[in-house]
Amino acid sequence: MKRIIKFLFIITFISYIVFPIITNLILSLSNLWQWPDILPSHITFVHYQKVFNQRNFWKSILNTLHIALMVMLFNYILAMPSAYALSRLNSKYKPILMTLIILPIIVPPILVLLNLYNHFLIWHLTDRKIGVIIAHMIPSLPYMFIMLYLGFEKIDKNYESVYLSLGIRPINGFFKIILPQMKEAIILGGIMTFLISISQYLSTLLIGGGSVLTLTLLLTPYISGGNTRVGAAQGILLIIICVLFIRLYEFVLLGGKNARNS
């Protein structure tokens, strides 16, 4: 039974994740790929050349990475203390607080964005990078909070009693004893935040107003305009950026040896 479950899981993984990536890769390397050909007749890199030759391509990469990294930083600042406090809270109102925190995931994004846009117009945050960063934080912050909250929940609460009884200050005990045990949760939260931010299109377009260019803003017109091969090439580059970031992030936080074994 376990073998059947594993086999079904592998087939599902290949069907929904690996197969679309392979299809996009082949599409990005082909000029003509028609039925019933299994593979294109010849390979070309002309679509990647078109992507690299875009006037704002490198600027969009820098903007995408800058926004995603700033969203990660601000999410850590906001989610870390709140997740720690809620994980140590014993109250009947805890489920209500959890529901309020994850509410941005439940509410349709378009409703949140339209309301946010009206306020950002008043606060002069539209067409600015800081406005886009705040807009990206709304859908990503709950995921960061959940990852950190689950990480704190796994840590024995007696640690606090022990280091306080030894005369260690709470802030020192948190950073030297509690936080080192949170590496996996920190990595997962950061990766989730980065991937959500880098994939945002509607919030970037609405709040940024086209002035703040990201990779998704350059990618979508090609797909909607029917130029799927250039869109596929840019999508593959987006995947490569995400994979490189994940591996680099793991390398930095886990250390070289542990990251290679992960």
N, C-alpha and C positions, 0 to 999 in steps of 0.2 A: 504493500500500500504506500509506503514511504517513497519507493522508487517511482511509482506512478505520479505521486504528488510532485516530486522533484522534476520529473519529465514534463509534466504539464506547466510547471513554473518556468522551465527553460524555454518551452515553446512559446508561452505567453510573452516572456521577456524579449525573445527574438522577434516575435510578430509585432509588438507594440513599440519597441525601442530601437533594436538593432536594425531591423529591416527598413524602416523609414530613413534612418541615417545613411544606410548603404544606397538606397534608391536615390536620395538627394545627392550623394557623392557622385554616383554614375551620371545623373542628370547634369550636374555641374561640369562634367568632363566631356560631354557629348554635344555635337551639333545636330545630329539626327538620330533619334532613337524611337523606332516605330515598331508596332506589333507586326509579326510575332517574334522579332529579334529579342533574344535573351539579354544580349549586351550590345552596346552601340558599335557601329562598324569601325570607327576610329576615335581616338582620344584627342582632345584639344584643351588648352589652358586659356583660350581667348576670353572666356567668361570671367575668369579670375583676373585677367588683365583689365577688363572693364571695371571690375570692382576696385582694383588698386588705383586706377586712373581717375576715379571720381574725385572731383575737386575738394570735397569736404570729408573724404573717407577717413584720413588720419585724425582730423579734428574730431570726428564723431567717435572714434575709438577712445581718444583721450577724455572726451566728455563722458562717455559711457562708463569708463573705469573710475573717473573722478567722482561721478555721482554715486556709483555703486559702493565705492569705498567710504564715502562720507555717510551714506545711508547706514552702512554697517557700523561705523563709529558711533553715530547718534543712537542707533538702536541698542548697542551695547550699554551706552550711558543710561538710557531710559529703562531698559528691560532688566539689567543686572540687579539693581537694588529692589525693584518691585517684585521680581521673581523670587529673590531671596526672602523678602519680607512675607510674601504670600505663602511660600513653602513652609515657613515657620509659624504661620498663623493658625490658631485653633478657634474657629468661629463658625457658627451656623450660616453666616453670610458669605462664606468663602465661595460656594458655587455661584452665587450671584456676581461676585467680583470677577470670577473667572469668565463668566458669560459676557460681562461688560468689556473685558479686555479683548476677547476674540470676536467681538461684535463686527469689526470691520471686515472679517472674513465672511460673515453671514449675510450682511447687507449687500445688495447688488452694487458693484463698483461704480456704475454710471450715476446712481443716486448720490453717492458720496462725492464723486468728482464734480457734479454740477453744483452741489451746495458749497463745496470747497472753492470752486472757481469764483463764485460770487463774493466770498470773503476775501480771497486773494486779490481780486480787483480793488477792493477797498484798501487793503493793506499794501498794495503796490508790489505784490510778489509774483504776478504773472510775467511771462517772458523773461524770467530770471532763473538762474541755476538753483538758487536756494529754494525757490518755490517748487521746482521739480524734485529736489531732494526731499522736501517735506511731503510732497504728494506720494513719492515712492515709499516713504516710511509708513504710511497708513496701511497698505496691504501687507507689508513685510514685518512690521513690529510685532503683531500677534504671534507669528511663527518663531521669531527670536525669543519672545517671552516663553512660549510653550517649551522650546528646547532647553532653555536655561532653568525653567521651573522643574522640569522632569529631572534635570541633572542635580539640582539642589535636593529634590525629594529622595534621591538615592543615597545621599550622604547622611550618615548617622547623626542625629541631632545631639548626641552626647559629646561630640567633638567640641561644641561651643562651651559646654559645662566644664570640660577638661581644661581647655586652654584658659578659660576665665579663672578657674581655681588655681592655676599656676601663675596667675598675675599677668598674663599676656593681655595687652589691650585688644578690644574687640576688632578694631580696624586692622591691626597687625595679624591677629588670628585669622581673619577673613582672607587676607591676601597671601599669607604664608601657609595656611593649613587647609582652608576650605577651597579656595580658588584653584590650587594645583590639581585637585581631584575633579575639576570641571572641564578638563581639556576637550574631551569628546563632545560634550554639550556645547562648548564655545565654538568648536569647529563646525558642528552641524548647524548651529544658529547662524554663524557667519556665512556658510555656504548657501543656506536657504535664502538669507537676505540678499546676497549677491545675485543669485539666480533670478529671484523675483524682480529685483531692481533692473537688471540688465535686459529683462524680457518685457518691461512695461512699454506700451505704445500709446494707448489712449490718454493716460495721465500725462505723459511727456508731451504729447501733441496739444492737449487742451491747456495745460498749465504753462508749458514752454512756448506755446503759440508758434512753433516752427523756428523760433530764435535759438533754442537749445537743441542742437542736433545730436542724436544718438544713433547707434547702429540699427535699432529697430525702425527709426524714422526713415532711414535710407533703404531698408530691406523691404518694407511693406509696399511701397509704390511699384516695385518690380513685379511682385507677386500679383497684386491687384491689376496691374497693367498688362498681364499676360506674358511678361518676360521671365518665365519661371526658371530658366537656366542661370541667369545672372542672380536671381533671388536665391536659388539653391547654392550657388557658390558663396554668396554672402552669408547664408545660413550655416554652411560648413565652417566658415571662418569664425562665426559666432560660437559654434560648438567648441572649436579648438581653443578659443580664448577662455571659455568656461572651464574646460578640462585643465588647461595650464594653470589657471588661477587656483582650482581646487587642489592640485598637486603641490603648488608652491605654498599655499596656505597651510596644508598639512605638514609640509617640510619645515616651515618656520615654527609652527606651534608644537609639533611632536618631536622635532629634531630629525636630522637626516636618516639615521638608522631606523627609527620607529616608523617614519613615513614610508620608507621603502618596503617595510614589512606589512604595511596596512593595505 
